[in-house]
Amino acid sequence: MPGVSARRLSHEERRQLAVNLTRVVTLYRSILDAYIIEFFTDNLWGTLPCSWQEALDGLNPPQLATLLLGMPREGEVARYRSVWPLTLLALKSTAYALAFTRTPGFQTPSEFLENPSQSSRLTAPFRKHVRPKKQHEIRRLGELVKKLSDLTGCTQVVDVGSGQGHLSRFMSLGLGLMVKSIEGDQRLVERAQRLDQELLQTLEKEEKRNPKICAAGATAGGAGPPPATECGCPSSSPGPGEPCGGLLQPGPAAGPTGGDADSTGPAALPSGAGLPR
């Protein structure tokens, strides 16, 4: 399926694309900003126009994908059993025109050249339980937040919808930011807390094996902020034996090639920076 590649657009074209995307999302927010399960729990099907219901009712998922995406399987021909309403056809055409391309138009980021499943710019503790795509995302976004925090003098970061806390852990323990995480799904909160403790235990073992490296990292970092806390999450200042920043820094990154040219490596973690909550 073809799509839009932002890399080929001018600044004005990108601005217009953002405007168009915002208009579409606003107009169809009730169905575009919803989970599949909400069609059953919140009866979203009943909110669709009657003409849409008549056109879509009875279609199985493969048929629906064929008609909406315009991608019939091999040997299959897309056939409409009835005339679709213009509003539904307009949404289909608009989504097709504004969708981003699924075909990479750039080289593999330099951090994955050595190993396609592990970012060379994240240390092992931050890669564990994290897929390659997510590794790339948390590193890029975390470094952007760090850069903006330094430029604006921001002292605290709030990660809303933090999920399992991968980004929060990287920003806190990897970049030395004070982070407060907010997540409404108790299952994800519990998972994040388990990963927090697992990471602390791993780093404590590393500190015992490499006390000189850890001490050097702490000296370079200086004093850091206390840990951010959230309701239901235990908090404490790092004590003896808890990890310090020296162990969390990646080695020298390979020269930027491909789509990773504007990235910078994470800064040193100040000693005493807390685990994200």
C-alpha positions, 0 to 999 in steps of 0.5 A, a space after each residue: 500500500 503506497 503512502 506519504 513519506 514525510 522525508 520527501 515533503 517540504 516544510 510547507 507540505 508537512 505543515 499542510 499534511 499536519 493540518 489535514 490529518 488533524 481535520 480528519 481525526 477531529 471529524 472522525 474521532 469517535 471511531 479513529 480514536 477507539 479500540 476494537 473492543 469499544 465497538 462492543 463495550 461502548 456500542 460504537 457500531 450503533 453510532 455509525 450512520 445507518 447507510 454505513 451499517 447497511 454497507 458494512 453489516 455482514 462483512 467478515 474481516 478479510 472482506 472488510 480489509 479488502 474493500 477498505 484497504 483496496 488490497 485483495 489477496 492473490 487471485 481475489 477481486 474486490 467486489 462491492 455487494 452494494 453501493 457504498 455511501 459517499 461519506 464512507 468512500 470519502 473516508 476511505 480515500 482520505 485515509 488512503 491519501 494521508 496514510 504514511 508509507 509502510 515501506 522504509 525509504 531510508 537506510 537502517 539506523 546506524 544503531 542497528 547495523 551491527 545487530 538488527 534486534 539490539 540498539 548499539 546506543 542503548 545499554 543492555 538493561 534498557 534493551 531487555 524486554 523491549 523490541 527493536 522498534 521500541 528501543 529506537 523510539 525510547 532512545 530518540 524521544 528520551 534524548 529529545 526530552 532531555 535536550 528540551 529540558 536542558 534548553 528550558 530549564 525544566 526539572 521534572 518530566 511527566 510521562 502520561 500513559 507510561 505503559 510498562 515504563 520503558 521510556 520513563 526508566 530510560 529518561 530517569 536512569 539513563 538520562 538523569 531526569 526526574 520522571 513521574 509516570 502516570 498509567 491507568 491500567 493497573 496491570 501495566 503499573 504492576 508490570 512496570 514495577 516488576 521491571 523497575 525492580 529487575 533493572 535495579 537488581 541487575 544494576 546492583 550486580 553490575 555495580 558490585 562487579 565494577 565498583 570503579 566504573 560506577 564510582 567514576 560515573 557518579 563523580 562525573 555526574 554530581 548530585 542529582 534529583 530525588 526520585 519522583 513518586 506516584 500514588 501506590 508506588 514505593 519511593 526511596 532515595 538510592 542508598 548504598 549498593 544501588 546503581 549509579 549512572 556510570 553503568 548505564 552509558 552506551 559506548 561510542 556510537 557509530 557515525 550517523 548513517 541513514 535516517 539517524 543523523 540528527 541523534 545524539 548519545 545520552 548524557 551521563 546520569 547524575 548520581 542519586 537520580 531516582 527510578 521512575 514511578 
